[in-house]
Amino acid sequence: MQVAILLYEGVTALDAIGPYEVLSHLPNVEIIFVATEAGNKKTDTKFLKLVAEKTLEDITSPDIVVIPGGTVGTNETAKDIRVLNWIKAVHQTTLWTTSVCTGALILGAADILQGLQATTHWYARNALTQFGAEYTGARFVEQQKIITAAGVSAGIDMALYLVSKIAGEDYAKSVQLVLEYDPQPLFDCGSLEKADAVVSEKISHRFTEYLKQEMPTGFDSSIFANYKL
């Protein structure tokens, strides 16, 4: 089974690495990091680089595709016709086409979420509807062979679900145990529904200011530009 995980400049590391770590435990799996051009891709925090081993042209029929999210990098990737055409092409034969966080916006830009329910990072929920998808705040959403996961850490849950679909529930439980994935967060504010108004307003302001700073002349054309809390 071949898994292709898309990389690009500005990708969020855990969006890609969380599913990678889980899916790497599948039997007889091959996981390949792909990009428009092979080489190092700097993540959104700019402290870490991930390596794309293959180009999109090299990988034509993966069984599973994982599209991770980001911020400015996602905005640019969602306009890259090479990426969008690749997603459309491989989606024809994938067993599962998936996204994590704002990676759903890239799937939406590839026009494969039209009329479907989907999830993404809460900050991008209004942006998701621009692509004809119906936003739901679920941790992950399965529609046909498309699975979208909510923000960042939700990719781990989505990947565990995929393992259960492919190798069975007991096998998925064993993977969870191997990874000692037993979330016990210090604070119960990991979703927009749980966070109080002060926290929500602060982080939404930080997001918006970050985007305006990173693309001072292009924020109006950003897929995040119409964000409203």
N, CA and C atoms as a LAMMPS dump frame, in Angstrom:
ITEM: TIMESTEP
0
ITEM: NUMBER OF ATOMS
687
ITEM: BOX BOUNDS ff ff ff
-5.0000000000000000e+02 5.0000000000000000e+02
-5.0000000000000000e+02 5.0000000000000000e+02
-5.0000000000000000e+02 5.0000000000000000e+02
ITEM: ATOMS id mol type element x y z
1 1 1 N 0.845 -1.194 0
2 1 2 C 0 0 0
3 1 3 C 0.877 1.24 0
4 2 1 N 0.605 2.162 -0.901
5 2 2 C 1.407 3.379 -1.018
6 2 3 C 0.635 4.592 -0.494
7 3 1 N 1.288 5.331 0.385
8 3 2 C 0.72 6.548 0.954
9 3 3 C 1.553 7.731 0.483
10 4 1 N 0.912 8.721 -0.116
11 4 2 C 1.597 9.933 -0.556
12 4 3 C 1.172 11.095 0.33
13 5 1 N 2.149 11.734 0.961
14 5 2 C 1.887 12.892 1.817
15 5 3 C 2.463 14.125 1.14
16 6 1 N 1.614 15.084 0.844
17 6 2 C 2.042 16.293 0.145
18 6 3 C 2.824 17.213 1.08
19 7 1 N 3.914 17.76 0.571
20 7 2 C 4.66 18.8 1.277
21 7 3 C 4.717 20.051 0.41
22 8 1 N 4.863 21.183 1.053
23 8 2 C 5.024 22.458 0.346
24 8 3 C 5.607 23.461 1.329
25 9 1 N 6.122 24.569 0.825
26 9 2 C 6.673 25.603 1.695
27 9 3 C 5.571 26.151 2.596
28 10 1 N 5.829 26.123 3.913
29 10 2 C 4.851 26.645 4.853
30 10 3 C 3.864 25.625 5.375
31 11 1 N 4.12 24.35 5.15
32 11 2 C 3.25 23.303 5.67
33 11 3 C 3.384 23.24 7.194
34 12 1 N 2.323 22.848 7.871
35 12 2 C 2.383 22.624 9.319
36 12 3 C 2.931 21.228 9.582
37 13 1 N 4 21.146 10.357
38 13 2 C 4.727 19.888 10.528
39 13 3 C 3.844 18.754 11.039
40 14 1 N 3.091 18.994 12.109
41 14 2 C 2.307 17.911 12.705
42 14 3 C 1.186 17.443 11.789
43 15 1 N 0.696 18.32 10.927
44 15 2 C -0.322 17.907 9.952
45 15 3 C 0.179 16.752 9.095
46 16 1 N 1.471 16.784 8.772
47 16 2 C 2.067 15.733 7.944
48 16 3 C 2.627 14.595 8.783
49 17 1 N 3.308 14.932 9.871
50 17 2 C 4.029 13.928 10.655
51 17 3 C 3.103 13.103 11.538
52 18 1 N 2.009 13.7 12.026
53 18 2 C 1.058 12.931 12.829
54 18 3 C 0.505 11.741 12.065
55 19 1 N -0.117 11.959 10.9
56 19 2 C -0.59 10.831 10.09
57 19 3 C 0.534 9.899 9.651
58 20 1 N 1.687 10.467 9.327
59 20 2 C 2.831 9.628 8.937
60 20 3 C 3.16 8.622 10.034
61 21 1 N 3.258 9.086 11.265
62 21 2 C 3.652 8.209 12.365
63 21 3 C 2.644 7.084 12.557
64 22 1 N 1.366 7.397 12.435
65 22 2 C 0.325 6.378 12.597
66 22 3 C 0.308 5.417 11.414
67 23 1 N 0.267 5.952 10.207
68 23 2 C 0.14 5.116 9.007
69 23 3 C 1.382 4.287 8.741
70 24 1 N 2.519 4.7 9.287
71 24 2 C 3.753 3.928 9.086
72 24 3 C 3.685 2.552 9.726
73 25 1 N 2.705 2.352 10.61
74 25 2 C 2.544 1.05 11.266
75 25 3 C 1.646 0.096 10.478
76 26 1 N 1.095 0.537 9.366
77 26 2 C 0.301 -0.37 8.529
78 26 3 C 1.185 -1.465 7.945
79 27 1 N 0.665 -2.67 7.797
80 27 2 C 1.455 -3.74 7.178
81 27 3 C 1.76 -3.418 5.713
82 28 1 N 2.975 -3.711 5.307
83 28 2 C 3.377 -3.59 3.894
84 28 3 C 3.087 -2.209 3.318
85 29 1 N 3.389 -1.196 4.092
86 29 2 C 3.109 0.165 3.645
87 29 3 C 4.378 0.842 3.126
88 30 1 N 4.205 1.704 2.163
89 30 2 C 5.272 2.572 1.669
90 30 3 C 4.757 4.003 1.762
91 31 1 N 5.464 4.832 2.512
92 31 2 C 5.051 6.224 2.67
93 31 3 C 6.054 7.121 1.964
94 32 1 N 5.533 7.986 1.11
95 32 2 C 6.379 8.86 0.306
96 32 3 C 5.929 10.304 0.5
97 33 1 N 6.887 11.17 0.786
98 33 2 C 6.607 12.599 0.853
99 33 3 C 6.84 13.191 -0.529
100 34 1 N 5.831 13.877 -1.054
101 34 2 C 5.889 14.381 -2.428
102 34 3 C 5.693 15.899 -2.448
103 35 1 N 6.157 16.518 -3.515
104 35 2 C 5.993 17.959 -3.69
105 35 3 C 6.124 18.289 -5.165
106 36 1 N 5.838 19.525 -5.515
107 36 2 C 6.001 19.926 -6.913
108 36 3 C 7.455 19.781 -7.343
109 37 1 N 8.363 20.01 -6.406
110 37 2 C 9.787 19.796 -6.633
111 37 3 C 10.362 19.085 -5.419
112 38 1 N 11.208 18.09 -5.64
113 38 2 C 11.815 17.357 -4.535
114 38 3 C 12.752 18.274 -3.749
115 39 1 N 12.964 17.92 -2.474
116 39 2 C 13.896 18.688 -1.653
117 39 3 C 13.285 19.139 -0.347
118 40 1 N 14.021 19.983 0.366
119 40 2 C 13.589 20.465 1.67
120 40 3 C 12.443 21.465 1.553
121 41 1 N 11.471 21.33 2.452
122 41 2 C 10.349 22.265 2.52
123 41 3 C 10.292 22.828 3.942
124 42 1 N 10.43 24.129 4.053
125 42 2 C 10.413 24.77 5.361
126 42 3 C 8.977 24.818 5.886
127 43 1 N 8.8 24.423 7.137
128 43 2 C 7.461 24.411 7.728
129 43 3 C 7.032 25.824 8.115
130 44 1 N 5.776 25.952 8.525
131 44 2 C 5.222 27.281 8.784
132 44 3 C 5.904 28.014 9.93
133 45 1 N 6.461 27.28 10.891
134 45 2 C 7.165 27.934 11.994
135 45 3 C 8.56 28.395 11.588
136 46 1 N 9.044 27.885 10.458
137 46 2 C 10.338 28.25 9.867
138 46 3 C 11.544 27.685 10.616
139 47 1 N 11.303 26.849 11.622
140 47 2 C 12.403 26.249 12.368
141 47 3 C 12.753 24.849 11.88
142 48 1 N 11.882 24.251 11.096
143 48 2 C 12.021 22.849 10.713
144 48 3 C 11.829 22.69 9.217
145 49 1 N 12.597 21.755 8.637
146 49 2 C 12.423 21.423 7.229
147 49 3 C 12.065 19.948 7.098
148 50 1 N 11.113 19.651 6.234
149 50 2 C 10.751 18.282 5.894
150 50 3 C 11.201 18.024 4.465
151 51 1 N 11.524 16.777 4.171
152 51 2 C 12.112 16.448 2.874
153 51 3 C 11.106 15.736 1.981
154 52 1 N 10.87 16.305 0.816
155 52 2 C 10.07 15.639 -0.219
156 52 3 C 11.014 14.804 -1.074
157 53 1 N 10.779 13.498 -1.077
158 53 2 C 11.671 12.587 -1.803
159 53 3 C 11.333 12.499 -3.288
160 54 1 N 10.064 12.724 -3.608
161 54 2 C 9.597 12.54 -4.985
162 54 3 C 8.797 13.76 -5.439
163 55 1 N 8.698 13.911 -6.745
164 55 2 C 7.844 14.955 -7.308
165 55 3 C 6.447 14.389 -7.551
166 56 1 N 5.514 15.262 -7.806
167 56 2 C 4.151 14.825 -8.1
168 56 3 C 4.114 13.921 -9.321
169 57 1 N 4.947 14.224 -10.299
170 57 2 C 4.983 13.419 -11.526
171 57 3 C 5.46 11.995 -11.261
172 58 1 N 6.237 11.817 -10.19
173 58 2 C 6.761 10.481 -9.868
174 58 3 C 5.691 9.561 -9.288
175 59 1 N 4.687 10.143 -8.66
176 59 2 C 3.68 9.362 -7.928
177 59 3 C 2.332 9.546 -8.618
178 60 1 N 1.893 8.518 -9.301
179 60 2 C 0.692 8.644 -10.137
180 60 3 C -0.505 7.833 -9.651
181 61 1 N -0.277 6.874 -8.76
182 61 2 C -1.416 6.055 -8.321
183 61 3 C -1.28 5.627 -6.862
184 62 1 N -1.167 6.579 -5.94
185 62 2 C -1.096 6.211 -4.524
186 62 3 C -2.43 5.661 -4.04
187 63 1 N -2.36 4.799 -3.044
188 63 2 C -3.585 4.259 -2.454
189 63 3 C -4.235 5.269 -1.5
190 64 1 N -3.394 6.002 -0.79
191 64 2 C -3.874 7.01 0.158
192 64 3 C -3.128 8.313 -0.103
193 65 1 N -3.853 9.406 -0.12
194 65 2 C -3.253 10.734 -0.232
195 65 3 C -3.568 11.505 1.043
196 66 1 N -2.554 12.155 1.6
197 66 2 C -2.733 13.015 2.769
198 66 3 C -2.313 14.431 2.383
199 67 1 N -3.238 15.374 2.511
200 67 2 C -2.964 16.773 2.202
201 67 3 C -2.946 17.558 3.516
202 68 1 N -1.765 17.9 4.018
203 68 2 C -1.676 18.658 5.265
204 68 3 C -1.937 20.138 5.044
205 69 1 N -2.17 20.849 6.136
206 69 2 C -2.467 22.264 6.04
207 69 3 C -1.302 23.153 6.426
208 70 1 N -1.618 24.417 6.594
209 70 2 C -0.654 25.446 6.947
210 70 3 C -1.401 26.764 6.963
211 71 1 N -0.706 27.862 6.701
212 71 2 C -1.376 29.161 6.627
213 71 3 C -1.071 29.813 5.282
214 72 1 N -0.037 30.65 5.24
215 72 2 C 0.308 31.314 3.984
216 72 3 C 0.645 30.294 2.905
217 73 1 N 1.379 29.247 3.28
218 73 2 C 1.738 28.211 2.314
219 73 3 C 0.534 27.505 1.738
220 74 1 N -0.48 27.307 2.565
221 74 2 C -1.711 26.674 2.091
222 74 3 C -2.421 27.571 1.089
223 75 1 N -2.445 28.853 1.389
224 75 2 C -3.087 29.811 0.49
225 75 3 C -2.455 29.761 -0.898
226 76 1 N -1.124 29.68 -0.944
227 76 2 C -0.43 29.633 -2.229
228 76 3 C -0.615 28.281 -2.913
229 77 1 N -0.562 27.211 -2.132
230 77 2 C -0.687 25.868 -2.704
231 77 3 C -2.077 25.639 -3.277
232 78 1 N -3.084 26.239 -2.649
233 78 2 C -4.461 26.1 -3.142
234 78 3 C -4.669 26.799 -4.478
235 79 1 N -3.672 27.571 -4.911
236 79 2 C -3.745 28.236 -6.214
237 79 3 C -2.754 27.64 -7.218
238 80 1 N -2.042 26.599 -6.791
239 80 2 C -1.023 25.979 -7.653
240 80 3 C -1.682 24.925 -8.539
241 81 1 N -1.807 25.212 -9.805
242 81 2 C -2.522 24.324 -10.722
243 81 3 C -1.866 22.96 -10.818
244 82 1 N -0.553 22.888 -10.588
245 82 2 C 0.136 21.594 -10.631
246 82 3 C -0.361 20.683 -9.51
247 83 1 N -0.505 21.248 -8.324
248 83 2 C -0.997 20.475 -7.181
249 83 3 C -2.454 20.09 -7.385
250 84 1 N -3.259 21.039 -7.814
251 84 2 C -4.692 20.778 -7.988
252 84 3 C -4.942 19.722 -9.057
253 85 1 N -4.219 19.795 -10.146
254 85 2 C -4.378 18.786 -11.204
255 85 3 C -3.93 17.413 -10.731
256 86 1 N -2.872 17.377 -9.938
257 86 2 C -2.391 16.091 -9.404
258 86 3 C -3.436 15.476 -8.477
259 87 1 N -4.003 16.287 -7.597
260 87 2 C -5.029 15.774 -6.686
261 87 3 C -6.22 15.232 -7.466
262 88 1 N -6.683 15.989 -8.447
263 88 2 C -7.809 15.529 -9.266
264 88 3 C -7.493 14.204 -9.946
265 89 1 N -6.273 14.073 -10.454
266 89 2 C -5.89 12.866 -11.193
267 89 3 C -5.79 11.654 -10.28
268 90 1 N -5.055 11.783 -9.171
269 90 2 C -4.856 10.61 -8.31
270 90 3 C -6.123 10.257 -7.548
271 91 1 N -6.984 11.247 -7.304
272 91 2 C -8.238 10.983 -6.591
273 91 3 C -9.117 9.988 -7.348
274 92 1 N -8.938 9.899 -8.639
275 92 2 C -9.725 8.958 -9.44
276 92 3 C -9.484 7.513 -9.023
277 93 1 N -8.283 7.217 -8.518
278 93 2 C -7.93 5.822 -8.219
279 93 3 C -7.537 5.578 -6.766
280 94 1 N -7.515 6.604 -5.925
281 94 2 C -7.154 6.379 -4.528
282 94 3 C -8.206 5.53 -3.817
283 95 1 N -7.765 4.852 -2.778
284 95 2 C -8.709 4.216 -1.863
285 95 3 C -9.27 5.263 -0.903
286 96 1 N -8.376 6.171 -0.481
287 96 2 C -8.762 7.241 0.428
288 96 3 C -8.017 8.509 0.04
289 97 1 N -8.744 9.606 -0.006
290 97 2 C -8.145 10.924 -0.195
291 97 3 C -8.438 11.725 1.064
292 98 1 N -7.399 12.2 1.741
293 98 2 C -7.586 12.789 3.062
294 98 3 C -6.91 14.155 3.176
295 99 1 N -7.338 14.887 4.185
296 99 2 C -6.7 16.166 4.489
297 99 3 C -6.643 16.351 5.991
298 100 1 N -5.73 17.2 6.415
299 100 2 C -5.606 17.576 7.82
300 100 3 C -5.632 19.097 7.899
301 101 1 N -6.407 19.616 8.843
302 101 2 C -6.427 21.053 9.101
303 101 3 C -6.839 21.812 7.837
304 102 1 N -6.119 22.866 7.488
305 102 2 C -6.47 23.668 6.32
306 102 3 C -6.121 22.986 5.008
307 103 1 N -5.585 21.783 5.069
308 103 2 C -5.407 20.995 3.85
309 103 3 C -6.73 20.773 3.135
310 104 1 N -7.835 20.849 3.886
311 104 2 C -9.163 20.711 3.268
312 104 3 C -9.42 21.816 2.25
313 105 1 N -8.814 22.976 2.448
314 105 2 C -8.989 24.07 1.496
315 105 3 C -8.321 23.743 0.167
316 106 1 N -7.24 22.988 0.22
317 106 2 C -6.58 22.556 -1.014
318 106 3 C -7.451 21.529 -1.728
319 107 1 N -8.048 20.608 -0.97
320 107 2 C -8.993 19.669 -1.584
321 107 3 C -10.166 20.43 -2.187
322 108 1 N -10.64 21.442 -1.466
323 108 2 C -11.746 22.237 -1.986
324 108 3 C -11.379 22.954 -3.27
325 109 1 N -10.172 23.492 -3.316
326 109 2 C -9.714 24.185 -4.518
327 109 3 C -9.581 23.23 -5.695
328 110 1 N -9.347 21.946 -5.383
329 110 2 C -9.287 20.921 -6.431
330 110 3 C -10.678 20.455 -6.848
331 111 1 N -11.698 21.048 -6.24
332 111 2 C -13.101 20.824 -6.614
333 111 3 C -13.575 19.402 -6.337
334 112 1 N -13.112 18.834 -5.213
335 112 2 C -13.598 17.49 -4.879
336 112 3 C -14.416 17.472 -3.583
337 113 1 N -14.695 18.646 -3.026
338 113 2 C -15.52 18.71 -1.817
339 113 3 C -16.901 19.299 -2.082
340 114 1 N -17.181 19.619 -3.321
341 114 2 C -18.45 20.246 -3.684
342 114 3 C -19.638 19.403 -3.22
343 115 1 N -20.495 20.001 -2.381
344 115 2 C -21.697 19.325 -1.925
345 115 3 C -21.484 18.331 -0.804
346 116 1 N -20.258 18.249 -0.281
347 116 2 C -19.951 17.288 0.777
348 116 3 C -19.776 17.986 2.118
349 117 1 N -19.996 17.245 3.187
350 117 2 C -19.629 17.731 4.507
351 117 3 C -18.123 17.568 4.679
352 118 1 N -17.511 18.495 5.392
353 118 2 C -16.064 18.432 5.606
354 118 3 C -15.722 19.23 6.851
355 119 1 N -14.511 19.013 7.347
356 119 2 C -14.027 19.797 8.476
357 119 3 C -12.646 20.335 8.159
358 120 1 N -12.208 21.264 8.979
359 120 2 C -10.91 21.91 8.813
360 120 3 C -10.589 22.599 10.131
361 121 1 N -9.494 23.33 10.177
362 121 2 C -9.216 24.138 11.363
363 121 3 C -10.341 25.153 11.541
364 122 1 N -10.733 25.386 12.78
365 122 2 C -11.865 26.293 13.022
366 122 3 C -11.647 27.671 12.405
367 123 1 N -10.403 28.112 12.34
368 123 2 C -10.138 29.435 11.774
369 123 3 C -10.541 29.512 10.305
370 124 1 N -10.498 28.369 9.633
371 124 2 C -10.755 28.337 8.185
372 124 3 C -12.153 27.86 7.836
373 125 1 N -13.025 27.757 8.812
374 125 2 C -14.328 27.14 8.546
375 125 3 C -15.153 27.931 7.53
376 126 1 N -15.068 29.266 7.576
377 126 2 C -15.8 30.064 6.59
378 126 3 C -15.162 29.964 5.217
379 127 1 N -13.838 29.87 5.195
380 127 2 C -13.137 29.722 3.919
381 127 3 C -13.538 28.421 3.232
382 128 1 N -13.788 27.379 4.018
383 128 2 C -14.139 26.077 3.45
384 128 3 C -15.425 26.144 2.64
385 129 1 N -16.364 26.949 3.087
386 129 2 C -17.648 27.024 2.388
387 129 3 C -17.518 27.685 1.012
388 130 1 N -16.424 28.414 0.786
389 130 2 C -16.199 29.014 -0.533
390 130 3 C -16.097 27.952 -1.626
391 131 1 N -15.75 26.728 -1.214
392 131 2 C -15.539 25.651 -2.178
393 131 3 C -16.727 24.696 -2.253
394 132 1 N -17.873 25.138 -1.739
395 132 2 C -19.085 24.344 -1.863
396 132 3 C -19.229 23.232 -0.859
397 133 1 N -18.377 23.225 0.166
398 133 2 C -18.465 22.202 1.209
399 133 3 C -19.305 22.718 2.375
400 134 1 N -19.881 21.797 3.102
401 134 2 C -20.639 22.139 4.308
402 134 3 C -19.756 21.857 5.517
403 135 1 N -19.388 22.902 6.247
404 135 2 C -18.498 22.735 7.394
405 135 3 C -19.209 22.049 8.548
406 136 1 N -18.501 21.113 9.179
407 136 2 C -18.951 20.534 10.43
408 136 3 C -17.775 20.539 11.39
409 137 1 N -18.054 20.769 12.649
410 137 2 C -16.986 20.873 13.636
411 137 3 C -16.501 19.551 14.182
412 138 1 N -16.81 18.45 13.527
413 138 2 C -16.38 17.128 13.988
414 138 3 C -14.861 16.996 13.941
415 139 1 N -14.343 16.064 14.72
416 139 2 C -12.894 15.82 14.746
417 139 3 C -12.4 15.359 13.382
418 140 1 N -13.142 14.491 12.74
419 140 2 C -12.891 14.151 11.339
420 140 3 C -14.211 13.747 10.703
421 141 1 N -14.271 13.885 9.386
422 141 2 C -15.509 13.637 8.648
423 141 3 C -15.21 12.723 7.468
424 142 1 N -15.97 11.644 7.351
425 142 2 C -15.838 10.716 6.224
426 142 3 C -17.009 10.932 5.271
427 143 1 N -16.707 11.214 4.031
428 143 2 C -17.712 11.369 2.983
429 143 3 C -17.22 10.612 1.76
430 144 1 N -17.91 9.513 1.456
431 144 2 C -17.456 8.649 0.364
432 144 3 C -16.036 8.177 0.693
433 145 1 N -15.063 8.426 -0.173
434 145 2 C -13.696 8.002 0.136
435 145 3 C -12.816 9.181 0.553
436 146 1 N -13.458 10.289 0.908
437 146 2 C -12.733 11.474 1.359
438 146 3 C -12.883 11.602 2.872
439 147 1 N -11.76 11.779 3.553
440 147 2 C -11.791 12.015 4.994
441 147 3 C -11.047 13.311 5.277
442 148 1 N -11.735 14.259 5.88
443 148 2 C -11.107 15.51 6.28
444 148 3 C -10.999 15.543 7.798
445 149 1 N -9.869 16.033 8.295
446 149 2 C -9.65 16.132 9.737
447 149 3 C -9.615 17.595 10.146
448 150 1 N -9.984 17.855 11.384
449 150 2 C -9.956 19.22 11.91
450 150 3 C -8.5 19.659 12.128
451 151 1 N -8.285 20.647 12.973
452 151 2 C -6.969 21.252 13.078
453 151 3 C -5.86 20.379 13.636
454 152 1 N -4.738 20.409 12.979
455 152 2 C -3.42 19.921 13.377
456 152 3 C -3.444 18.526 14.019
457 153 1 N -3.676 18.445 15.334
458 153 2 C -3.594 17.167 16.045
459 153 3 C -4.665 16.184 15.612
460 154 1 N -5.744 16.665 14.999
461 154 2 C -6.828 15.776 14.565
462 154 3 C -6.37 14.8 13.492
463 155 1 N -5.261 15.098 12.833
464 155 2 C -4.733 14.176 11.832
465 155 3 C -4.359 12.833 12.42
466 156 1 N -3.975 12.81 13.685
467 156 2 C -3.647 11.55 14.357
468 156 3 C -4.902 10.701 14.492
469 157 1 N -6.003 11.315 14.903
470 157 2 C -7.265 10.584 15.042
471 157 3 C -7.753 10.066 13.695
472 158 1 N -7.639 10.919 12.684
473 158 2 C -8.051 10.511 11.341
474 158 3 C -7.234 9.324 10.859
475 159 1 N -5.932 9.356 11.106
476 159 2 C -5.064 8.27 10.656
477 159 3 C -5.352 6.973 11.408
478 160 1 N -5.639 7.066 12.685
479 160 2 C -6.011 5.865 13.442
480 160 3 C -7.305 5.266 12.901
481 161 1 N -8.242 6.124 12.534
482 161 2 C -9.479 5.635 11.931
483 161 3 C -9.182 4.916 10.62
484 162 1 N -8.29 5.479 9.814
485 162 2 C -7.906 4.831 8.563
486 162 3 C -7.294 3.463 8.815
487 163 1 N -6.425 3.376 9.808
488 163 2 C -5.814 2.088 10.141
489 163 3 C -6.886 1.078 10.525
490 164 1 N -7.888 1.518 11.274
491 164 2 C -8.964 0.598 11.663
492 164 3 C -9.757 0.13 10.449
493 165 1 N -9.946 1.01 9.471
494 165 2 C -10.675 0.636 8.256
495 165 3 C -9.88 -0.356 7.416
496 166 1 N -8.572 -0.212 7.421
497 166 2 C -7.715 -1.028 6.562
498 166 3 C -7.301 -2.331 7.234
499 167 1 N -6.915 -2.242 8.5
500 167 2 C -6.333 -3.408 9.174
501 167 3 C -7.169 -3.922 10.337
502 168 1 N -8.281 -3.277 10.635
503 168 2 C -9.15 -3.746 11.702
504 168 3 C -8.987 -2.953 12.988
505 169 1 N -10.033 -2.996 13.802
506 169 2 C -10.06 -2.2 15.026
507 169 3 C -8.99 -2.622 16.021
508 170 1 N -8.804 -3.933 16.195
509 170 2 C -7.803 -4.4 17.151
510 170 3 C -6.405 -3.95 16.748
511 171 1 N -6.131 -3.992 15.45
512 171 2 C -4.817 -3.561 14.976
513 171 3 C -4.635 -2.064 15.239
514 172 1 N -5.679 -1.284 14.981
515 172 2 C -5.604 0.158 15.224
516 172 3 C -5.386 0.45 16.706
517 173 1 N -6.041 -0.324 17.556
518 173 2 C -5.843 -0.154 18.996
519 173 3 C -4.4 -0.447 19.385
520 174 1 N -3.807 -1.453 18.745
521 174 2 C -2.412 -1.785 19.051
522 174 3 C -1.477 -0.662 18.617
523 175 1 N -1.795 -0.022 17.493
524 175 2 C -0.994 1.12 17.041
525 175 3 C -1.125 2.272 18.036
526 176 1 N -2.337 2.512 18.491
527 176 2 C -2.549 3.57 19.477
528 176 3 C -1.74 3.304 20.739
529 177 1 N -1.695 2.052 21.162
530 177 2 C -0.948 1.697 22.363
531 177 3 C 0.553 1.841 22.145
532 178 1 N 1.035 1.411 20.986
533 178 2 C 2.46 1.555 20.675
534 178 3 C 2.871 3.027 20.741
535 179 1 N 2.009 3.887 20.214
536 179 2 C 2.305 5.324 20.212
537 179 3 C 2.002 5.976 21.564
538 180 1 N 1.406 5.197 22.474
539 180 2 C 0.948 5.71 23.767
540 180 3 C 0.157 7.004 23.568
541 181 1 N -0.76 6.922 22.62
542 181 2 C -1.604 8.071 22.31
543 181 3 C -2.775 8.076 23.281
544 182 1 N -2.645 8.837 24.336
545 182 2 C -3.623 8.863 25.421
546 182 3 C -3.808 10.308 25.87
547 183 1 N -4.452 11.12 25.035
548 183 2 C -4.521 12.559 25.302
549 183 3 C -5.17 12.893 26.642
550 184 1 N -4.469 13.66 27.426
551 184 2 C -4.994 14.171 28.694
552 184 3 C -4.544 15.624 28.818
553 185 1 N -5.134 16.507 28.02
554 185 2 C -4.654 17.891 27.962
555 185 3 C -4.794 18.618 29.292
556 186 1 N -3.851 19.5 29.529
557 186 2 C -3.86 20.273 30.768
558 186 3 C -5.073 21.189 30.843
559 187 1 N -5.465 21.725 29.681
560 187 2 C -6.614 22.633 29.62
561 187 3 C -7.675 22.057 28.684
562 188 1 N -8.924 22.264 29.026
563 188 2 C -10.02 21.772 28.191
564 188 3 C -10.522 22.901 27.293
565 189 1 N -9.649 23.337 26.382
566 189 2 C -10.033 24.435 25.482
567 189 3 C -9.499 24.163 24.078
568 190 1 N -9.487 22.892 23.69
569 190 2 C -8.903 22.503 22.414
570 190 3 C -9.839 22.598 21.227
571 191 1 N -11.001 23.199 21.411
572 191 2 C -11.911 23.437 20.291
573 191 3 C -12.59 24.774 20.509
574 192 1 N -13.121 25.33 19.442
575 192 2 C -13.769 26.637 19.538
576 192 3 C -14.966 26.586 20.478
577 193 1 N -15.627 25.438 20.525
578 193 2 C -16.805 25.285 21.382
579 193 3 C -16.428 25.288 22.865
580 194 1 N -15.221 24.82 23.175
581 194 2 C -14.81 24.699 24.574
582 194 3 C -14.054 25.923 25.091
583 195 1 N -13.371 26.623 24.205
584 195 2 C -12.562 27.766 24.624
585 195 3 C -13.453 28.948 25.002
586 196 1 N -13.024 29.712 26.005
587 196 2 C -13.822 30.884 26.374
588 196 3 C -13.577 32.023 25.386
589 197 1 N -14.415 33.021 25.46
590 197 2 C -14.405 34.103 24.473
591 197 3 C -13.088 34.869 24.459
592 198 1 N -12.48 35.066 25.618
593 198 2 C -11.226 35.818 25.691
594 198 3 C -10.123 35.097 24.933
595 199 1 N -9.999 33.795 25.162
596 199 2 C -8.983 32.999 24.473
597 199 3 C -9.245 32.984 22.975
598 200 1 N -10.494 32.777 22.588
599 200 2 C -10.847 32.723 21.166
600 200 3 C -10.517 34.03 20.457
601 201 1 N -10.859 35.148 21.079
602 201 2 C -10.605 36.453 20.468
603 201 3 C -9.111 36.717 20.337
604 202 1 N -8.342 36.342 21.349
605 202 2 C -6.899 36.582 21.312
606 202 3 C -6.234 35.808 20.186
607 203 1 N -6.55 34.523 20.069
608 203 2 C -5.873 33.715 19.057
609 203 3 C -6.355 34.069 17.663
610 204 1 N -7.624 34.437 17.516
611 204 2 C -8.111 34.829 16.194
612 204 3 C -7.438 36.123 15.746
613 205 1 N -7.227 37.035 16.674
614 205 2 C -6.52 38.281 16.354
615 205 3 C -5.081 37.981 15.948
616 206 1 N -4.43 37.085 16.676
617 206 2 C -3.051 36.713 16.339
618 206 3 C -2.974 36.1 14.951
619 207 1 N -3.906 35.213 14.627
620 207 2 C -3.946 34.59 13.299
621 207 3 C -4.045 35.654 12.211
622 208 1 N -4.994 36.568 12.384
623 208 2 C -5.24 37.577 11.359
624 208 3 C -4.038 38.495 11.184
625 209 1 N -3.447 38.931 12.289
626 209 2 C -2.281 39.811 12.204
627 209 3 C -1.094 39.095 11.575
628 210 1 N -0.941 37.805 11.891
629 210 2 C 0.144 37.021 11.292
630 210 3 C -0.012 36.958 9.777
631 211 1 N -1.214 36.682 9.316
632 211 2 C -1.456 36.584 7.879
633 211 3 C -1.229 37.922 7.183
634 212 1 N -1.673 39.001 7.798
635 212 2 C -1.472 40.319 7.201
636 212 3 C 0.009 40.675 7.127
637 213 1 N 0.765 40.248 8.14
638 213 2 C 2.2 40.523 8.16
639 213 3 C 2.937 39.698 7.114
640 214 1 N 2.532 38.428 6.969
641 214 2 C 3.232 37.525 6.061
642 214 3 C 2.921 37.813 4.597
643 215 1 N 1.736 38.341 4.315
644 215 2 C 1.416 38.693 2.929
645 215 3 C 0.725 40.056 2.898
646 216 1 N 1.508 41.111 3.163
647 216 2 C 0.939 42.455 3.305
648 216 3 C 0.207 42.962 2.074
649 217 1 N 0.59 42.506 0.889
650 217 2 C -0.085 42.977 -0.331
651 217 3 C -1.098 41.977 -0.858
652 218 1 N -1.152 40.803 -0.234
653 218 2 C -2.011 39.762 -0.784
654 218 3 C -3.084 39.238 0.133
655 219 1 N -3.245 39.859 1.315
656 219 2 C -4.214 39.314 2.263
657 219 3 C -5.639 39.385 1.739
658 220 1 N -5.955 40.419 0.972
659 220 2 C -7.312 40.558 0.443
660 220 3 C -7.698 39.398 -0.469
661 221 1 N -6.695 38.765 -1.082
662 221 2 C -6.968 37.629 -1.964
663 221 3 C -6.763 36.295 -1.259
664 222 1 N -6.484 36.356 0.043
665 222 2 C -6.273 35.13 0.811
666 222 3 C -7.584 34.378 0.993
667 223 1 N -7.495 33.058 1.014
668 223 2 C -8.682 32.257 1.294
669 223 3 C -9.158 32.452 2.726
670 224 1 N -8.315 33.065 3.575
671 224 2 C -8.693 33.335 4.955
672 224 3 C -9.273 34.739 5.141
673 225 1 N -9.318 35.543 4.082
674 225 2 C -9.617 36.971 4.219
675 225 3 C -11.005 37.244 4.783
676 226 1 N -11.955 36.371 4.539
677 226 2 C -13.323 36.59 5.008
678 226 3 C -13.595 35.946 6.357
679 227 1 N -12.513 35.662 7.082
680 227 2 C -12.662 35.015 8.379
681 227 3 C -13.511 35.851 9.337
682 228 1 N -14.423 35.174 10.019
683 228 2 C -15.178 35.795 11.102
684 228 3 C -15.318 34.765 12.208
685 229 1 N -15.063 35.179 13.442
686 229 2 C -15.14 34.257 14.572
687 229 3 C -16.591 33.838 14.795
